[in-house]
Amino acid sequence: MSLEDKRTVLEGIKSSEDSVNWKQFVRASNVDSNTGIGERLSIVKLKQLGIVVTGNGNTLRSSCPIHQTFKLNSTRESKTSNKIIELQIVGYQDDEFNSPYQSVPKAVRNQVHKLCANCDVHHEIFEIDHKIGIKEKYADEAIRNDPNQYQTLCKNVNDAKRQHCKDCRRDSKRFDARLLGFHIPVVSGSIYLDDSKNPCTGCYWYDLKVFRKEHGVIALKLNIAAMEAFVQQIDSGASVEDVLNVIK
């Protein structure tokens, strides 16, 4: 969808009197047609206007049509709270968002939960992420209908992943997890993008939960515990060979 097409969609919403919640939200946001950016609106203000955007019947879920044209940003009450207090349209949606393989099969959607794979927090507004950053891969029905090829992320994390995937395709270089404090850049393969069937496998963003569990703080603690046990057995008189045989 070109910028002109997005502007046309916006103008159509502005000129209509459609009472659908998300369209009312767009009109109340006074979105700039050039940038696609609207005013930041509090949930209190939206309720005063009779616009329901959270809770039951939430029209701003990832499946809402508003996401086909606009990017949204939410502000929470605190870092530890899931309560949304403000919403803002922060620009036009990227063209790749409207890939024909973007939609998630209903059978897959019914199996997901609201727990973000990165921050382990339940979010009222969440997104189902395609693990493989190359959407065309989902033309393969076996991949498209496999729940293991998706992960649940909060919007902020999914936006970050989307940007890093763009950088990867542009530079032909995968994200280096050492930038986040991990001890390895990728789980498998080279940090440089290759022509394999699934070049995303092994990247930090491919499976956040697995990467964090196996190569993050948890794995580090396990390694430290194993090392301490190793030292204790050596100190007690066991030979290195005996200890290694036990570990194997």
Contacts in CASP RR format, 6 or more apart in sequence:
PFRMAT RR
TARGET T0000
AUTHOR 0000-0000-0000
METHOD contacts of the structure
MODEL  1
MSLEDKRTVLEGIKSSEDSVNWKQFVRASNVDSNTGIGERLSIVKLKQLG
IVVTGNGNTLRSSCPIHQTFKLNSTRESKTSNKIIELQIVGYQDDEFNSP
YQSVPKAVRNQVHKLCANCDVHHEIFEIDHKIGIKEKYADEAIRNDPNQY
QTLCKNVNDAKRQHCKDCRRDSKRFDARLLGFHIPVVSGSIYLDDSKNPC
TGCYWYDLKVFRKEHGVIALKLNIAAMEAFVQQIDSGASVEDVLNVIK
1 9 0 8 1.000
1 69 0 8 1.000
1 95 0 8 1.000
1 98 0 8 1.000
3 92 0 8 1.000
6 36 0 8 1.000
6 69 0 8 1.000
6 92 0 8 1.000
6 93 0 8 1.000
7 33 0 8 1.000
7 34 0 8 1.000
9 69 0 8 1.000
10 26 0 8 1.000
10 31 0 8 1.000
10 33 0 8 1.000
10 36 0 8 1.000
10 69 0 8 1.000
11 33 0 8 1.000
13 23 0 8 1.000
13 26 0 8 1.000
13 27 0 8 1.000
14 26 0 8 1.000
14 27 0 8 1.000
14 31 0 8 1.000
16 23 0 8 1.000
18 24 0 8 1.000
20 59 0 8 1.000
21 51 0 8 1.000
21 52 0 8 1.000
21 53 0 8 1.000
21 59 0 8 1.000
22 53 0 8 1.000
22 59 0 8 1.000
22 60 0 8 1.000
22 64 0 8 1.000
22 65 0 8 1.000
22 66 0 8 1.000
24 49 0 8 1.000
24 50 0 8 1.000
24 51 0 8 1.000
25 41 0 8 1.000
25 46 0 8 1.000
25 51 0 8 1.000
25 53 0 8 1.000
25 59 0 8 1.000
25 60 0 8 1.000
25 66 0 8 1.000
25 87 0 8 1.000
26 66 0 8 1.000
26 70 0 8 1.000
26 89 0 8 1.000
28 41 0 8 1.000
28 46 0 8 1.000
28 49 0 8 1.000
28 51 0 8 1.000
29 38 0 8 1.000
29 39 0 8 1.000
29 41 0 8 1.000
29 88 0 8 1.000
29 89 0 8 1.000
30 38 0 8 1.000
30 39 0 8 1.000
31 37 0 8 1.000
31 38 0 8 1.000
31 70 0 8 1.000
31 89 0 8 1.000
32 38 0 8 1.000
35 91 0 8 1.000
35 92 0 8 1.000
36 70 0 8 1.000
36 89 0 8 1.000
36 91 0 8 1.000
36 92 0 8 1.000
37 88 0 8 1.000
37 89 0 8 1.000
37 90 0 8 1.000
37 91 0 8 1.000
38 88 0 8 1.000
38 89 0 8 1.000
38 90 0 8 1.000
38 91 0 8 1.000
39 88 0 8 1.000
40 75 0 8 1.000
40 86 0 8 1.000
40 87 0 8 1.000
40 88 0 8 1.000
41 86 0 8 1.000
41 87 0 8 1.000
41 88 0 8 1.000
42 85 0 8 1.000
42 86 0 8 1.000
43 53 0 8 1.000
43 54 0 8 1.000
43 84 0 8 1.000
43 85 0 8 1.000
43 86 0 8 1.000
43 87 0 8 1.000
44 85 0 8 1.000
46 52 0 8 1.000
46 53 0 8 1.000
46 87 0 8 1.000
52 58 0 8 1.000
52 59 0 8 1.000
53 59 0 8 1.000
53 60 0 8 1.000
53 87 0 8 1.000
54 60 0 8 1.000
54 84 0 8 1.000
54 124 0 8 1.000
54 125 0 8 1.000
55 124 0 8 1.000
58 64 0 8 1.000
58 124 0 8 1.000
58 125 0 8 1.000
59 66 0 8 1.000
60 66 0 8 1.000
60 72 0 8 1.000
60 87 0 8 1.000
60 125 0 8 1.000
61 125 0 8 1.000
61 126 0 8 1.000
62 125 0 8 1.000
62 126 0 8 1.000
62 127 0 8 1.000
62 128 0 8 1.000
63 109 0 8 1.000
66 72 0 8 1.000
67 93 0 8 1.000
67 97 0 8 1.000
68 93 0 8 1.000
68 97 0 8 1.000
68 98 0 8 1.000
69 92 0 8 1.000
69 93 0 8 1.000
70 89 0 8 1.000
70 91 0 8 1.000
70 92 0 8 1.000
70 93 0 8 1.000
71 89 0 8 1.000
71 90 0 8 1.000
71 91 0 8 1.000
71 92 0 8 1.000
71 93 0 8 1.000
71 94 0 8 1.000
71 159 0 8 1.000
72 87 0 8 1.000
72 88 0 8 1.000
72 89 0 8 1.000
72 90 0 8 1.000
72 155 0 8 1.000
73 87 0 8 1.000
73 88 0 8 1.000
73 90 0 8 1.000
73 155 0 8 1.000
74 84 0 8 1.000
74 86 0 8 1.000
74 87 0 8 1.000
74 88 0 8 1.000
74 125 0 8 1.000
74 155 0 8 1.000
75 84 0 8 1.000
75 85 0 8 1.000
75 86 0 8 1.000
75 87 0 8 1.000
75 88 0 8 1.000
76 82 0 8 1.000
76 83 0 8 1.000
76 84 0 8 1.000
76 85 0 8 1.000
77 83 0 8 1.000
77 84 0 8 1.000
77 85 0 8 1.000
82 121 0 8 1.000
82 122 0 8 1.000
82 123 0 8 1.000
82 124 0 8 1.000
84 124 0 8 1.000
84 125 0 8 1.000
94 162 0 8 1.000
96 135 0 8 1.000
96 162 0 8 1.000
99 135 0 8 1.000
99 136 0 8 1.000
101 130 0 8 1.000
101 135 0 8 1.000
101 136 0 8 1.000
101 137 0 8 1.000
101 138 0 8 1.000
101 139 0 8 1.000
101 144 0 8 1.000
102 130 0 8 1.000
102 135 0 8 1.000
104 128 0 8 1.000
104 130 0 8 1.000
104 150 0 8 1.000
105 144 0 8 1.000
105 145 0 8 1.000
107 145 0 8 1.000
108 128 0 8 1.000
108 145 0 8 1.000
108 146 0 8 1.000
108 147 0 8 1.000
108 150 0 8 1.000
109 128 0 8 1.000
111 147 0 8 1.000
112 128 0 8 1.000
112 147 0 8 1.000
112 150 0 8 1.000
112 152 0 8 1.000
113 122 0 8 1.000
113 152 0 8 1.000
114 122 0 8 1.000
114 123 0 8 1.000
114 124 0 8 1.000
114 126 0 8 1.000
114 152 0 8 1.000
115 121 0 8 1.000
115 122 0 8 1.000
115 152 0 8 1.000
116 122 0 8 1.000
116 123 0 8 1.000
116 126 0 8 1.000
116 152 0 8 1.000
116 153 0 8 1.000
116 154 0 8 1.000
116 157 0 8 1.000
117 151 0 8 1.000
117 152 0 8 1.000
117 153 0 8 1.000
117 157 0 8 1.000
117 207 0 8 1.000
117 208 0 8 1.000
117 209 0 8 1.000
118 153 0 8 1.000
118 154 0 8 1.000
118 157 0 8 1.000
118 208 0 8 1.000
118 209 0 8 1.000
118 212 0 8 1.000
119 154 0 8 1.000
119 157 0 8 1.000
121 154 0 8 1.000
123 154 0 8 1.000
123 155 0 8 1.000
125 154 0 8 1.000
125 155 0 8 1.000
126 152 0 8 1.000
126 153 0 8 1.000
126 154 0 8 1.000
126 155 0 8 1.000
127 152 0 8 1.000
127 153 0 8 1.000
127 154 0 8 1.000
127 155 0 8 1.000
127 158 0 8 1.000
128 150 0 8 1.000
128 151 0 8 1.000
128 152 0 8 1.000
129 150 0 8 1.000
129 151 0 8 1.000
129 152 0 8 1.000
129 153 0 8 1.000
129 158 0 8 1.000
129 161 0 8 1.000
130 138 0 8 1.000
130 149 0 8 1.000
130 150 0 8 1.000
131 149 0 8 1.000
131 150 0 8 1.000
131 151 0 8 1.000
131 200 0 8 1.000
131 206 0 8 1.000
131 207 0 8 1.000
132 138 0 8 1.000
132 143 0 8 1.000
132 149 0 8 1.000
132 198 0 8 1.000
132 200 0 8 1.000
132 206 0 8 1.000
133 165 0 8 1.000
133 200 0 8 1.000
134 169 0 8 1.000
134 199 0 8 1.000
134 200 0 8 1.000
137 143 0 8 1.000
137 198 0 8 1.000
138 144 0 8 1.000
138 149 0 8 1.000
143 149 0 8 1.000
151 207 0 8 1.000
151 208 0 8 1.000
151 209 0 8 1.000
153 161 0 8 1.000
153 208 0 8 1.000
157 208 0 8 1.000
161 205 0 8 1.000
164 175 0 8 1.000
164 205 0 8 1.000
165 205 0 8 1.000
167 173 0 8 1.000
167 175 0 8 1.000
168 174 0 8 1.000
168 175 0 8 1.000
168 193 0 8 1.000
168 203 0 8 1.000
169 193 0 8 1.000
172 192 0 8 1.000
172 193 0 8 1.000
173 191 0 8 1.000
173 192 0 8 1.000
173 193 0 8 1.000
174 185 0 8 1.000
174 186 0 8 1.000
174 190 0 8 1.000
174 191 0 8 1.000
174 192 0 8 1.000
174 193 0 8 1.000
174 199 0 8 1.000
174 203 0 8 1.000
175 186 0 8 1.000
175 203 0 8 1.000
175 204 0 8 1.000
175 205 0 8 1.000
176 185 0 8 1.000
176 186 0 8 1.000
176 191 0 8 1.000
177 184 0 8 1.000
177 185 0 8 1.000
177 186 0 8 1.000
177 204 0 8 1.000
177 211 0 8 1.000
177 215 0 8 1.000
178 184 0 8 1.000
178 185 0 8 1.000
180 204 0 8 1.000
182 204 0 8 1.000
182 211 0 8 1.000
182 215 0 8 1.000
182 216 0 8 1.000
183 215 0 8 1.000
183 216 0 8 1.000
183 220 0 8 1.000
184 215 0 8 1.000
185 191 0 8 1.000
186 202 0 8 1.000
186 203 0 8 1.000
186 204 0 8 1.000
187 201 0 8 1.000
187 202 0 8 1.000
187 203 0 8 1.000
187 211 0 8 1.000
187 214 0 8 1.000
187 215 0 8 1.000
188 201 0 8 1.000
188 202 0 8 1.000
189 202 0 8 1.000
193 199 0 8 1.000
200 206 0 8 1.000
202 211 0 8 1.000
204 211 0 8 1.000
212 218 0 8 1.000
213 219 0 8 1.000
226 247 0 8 1.000
230 243 0 8 1.000
230 247 0 8 1.000
233 242 0 8 1.000
233 243 0 8 1.000
233 246 0 8 1.000
234 240 0 8 1.000
234 243 0 8 1.000
END
